[in-house]
Amino acid sequence: MIYDLPMIAELCNELGYEEVESSSDTVEVNLFKNATLVFKNIDNCTDSLMGFLGTPWHNHGDIMFSGQEGRYIEMTYLDVVSGIKEGKVLVCELHNNEVLKDRYLVHKDLVDEFKYMEPGDEIRVRQIS
């Protein structure tokens, strides 16, 4: 699956995201200070990648949010863009001893990140509007 990058950029602009940069293979959306969500077509436009600059987490194609008891919600990449603005999709940050270790998206109805915490971890969840 590849992303329709012009459509992502257009939707972001329509929804009122303040900083959206696009090129032939990438759309970068600044959600808040130092938090840029990137949509990218890779491998000669045969695959796609979504993730945050400077963090290891990423997703290919659409996204599936899972929770306890086998519940899950699948969202297209365009629904993710809308879901962030609607407050359904949240930005989750994992810090350890005050250092950002990871940043990823979670669905507000299926947050189960706490079971993976280790000593010194702090989870910060942000709603973007």
C-alpha positions in Angstrom: 0.0 0.0 0.0 1.2 3.5 -0.8 -0.1 6.7 0.7 -1.9 9.3 -1.4 0.4 12.1 -0.1 -1.3 15.0 -1.9 -4.6 13.9 -0.3 -3.0 13.7 3.1 -1.5 17.2 2.7 -4.9 18.6 1.5 -6.8 17.0 4.3 -4.3 18.3 6.9 -4.8 21.8 5.5 -8.6 21.5 5.4 -8.6 20.3 9.1 -6.5 23.3 10.1 -3.1 21.7 10.9 -0.8 24.7 11.2 2.5 23.2 9.8 2.3 20.8 6.9 5.2 20.2 4.6 5.0 17.9 1.6 7.3 16.7 -1.1 7.0 14.0 -3.8 7.5 11.1 -1.3 6.8 12.7 2.2 4.2 14.6 4.2 5.3 16.0 7.5 2.7 17.3 10.0 3.9 19.2 13.0 1.5 18.3 15.8 3.2 20.2 18.6 6.8 21.4 19.4 9.3 18.7 18.3 6.5 16.2 17.4 6.3 15.8 13.6 4.2 12.9 12.2 5.6 11.7 8.9 3.8 9.9 6.1 6.3 8.5 3.6 6.2 6.3 0.5 9.3 4.1 0.5 11.0 1.3 -1.6 10.2 3.0 -5.0 6.7 3.7 -3.9 5.8 0.0 -3.2 5.5 0.5 0.6 4.6 3.2 3.0 5.7 4.3 6.5 4.0 6.4 9.2 5.9 7.5 12.3 7.4 10.4 14.3 10.7 12.0 13.5 13.4 11.1 15.9 11.7 8.1 17.4 11.8 4.4 16.5 8.1 3.6 16.3 6.5 3.3 12.9 3.6 1.7 11.1 3.2 0.5 7.5 -0.1 1.4 5.6 -3.2 1.8 7.7 -3.2 1.4 11.4 -4.8 -1.1 13.9 -5.2 0.0 17.5 -5.5 -3.0 19.8 -6.5 -3.2 23.5 -7.2 -5.7 26.1 -9.5 -8.6 25.6 -8.7 -8.8 21.9 -10.6 -5.6 21.0 -9.2 -3.5 18.2 -10.1 -0.6 15.9 -8.7 -0.3 12.3 -8.4 3.1 10.8 -7.2 4.2 7.4 -4.3 6.6 7.3 -6.8 9.4 6.3 -9.0 8.5 9.3 -5.9 8.7 11.5 -5.3 12.3 10.3 -8.9 13.2 11.1 -9.0 11.2 14.3 -6.1 13.2 15.7 -8.0 16.5 15.2 -11.2 15.0 16.6 -9.4 13.8 19.7 -10.0 10.1 19.1 -6.3 9.4 18.2 -3.8 10.5 20.9 -0.1 11.0 20.9 1.6 8.8 23.5 5.2 9.4 24.6 7.4 7.1 26.5 10.0 8.8 28.6 12.6 7.1 30.8 14.5 9.2 33.3 13.3 12.3 31.5 14.6 11.1 28.1 12.1 10.6 25.2 12.4 7.0 24.2 9.4 6.6 21.9 6.4 8.4 20.5 3.5 6.7 18.8 -0.3 7.0 18.3 -3.0 5.3 20.5 -6.7 5.3 20.2 -8.4 6.9 23.2 -10.7 3.9 23.7 -7.9 1.3 23.6 -5.0 2.6 25.7 -3.2 -0.4 27.4 0.4 0.9 27.3 0.8 0.8 31.1 1.5 -3.0 31.2 4.7 -2.5 29.2 6.3 0.0 31.6 9.7 -0.5 33.1 11.3 1.1 36.2 11.9 4.8 35.5 9.3 5.0 32.7 6.8 7.8 32.4 4.0 7.8 29.8 2.6 11.1 28.6 -0.5 11.1 26.5 -1.5 14.2 24.6 -4.7 15.2 22.8 -4.3 17.5 19.8 -7.0 19.9 18.9 
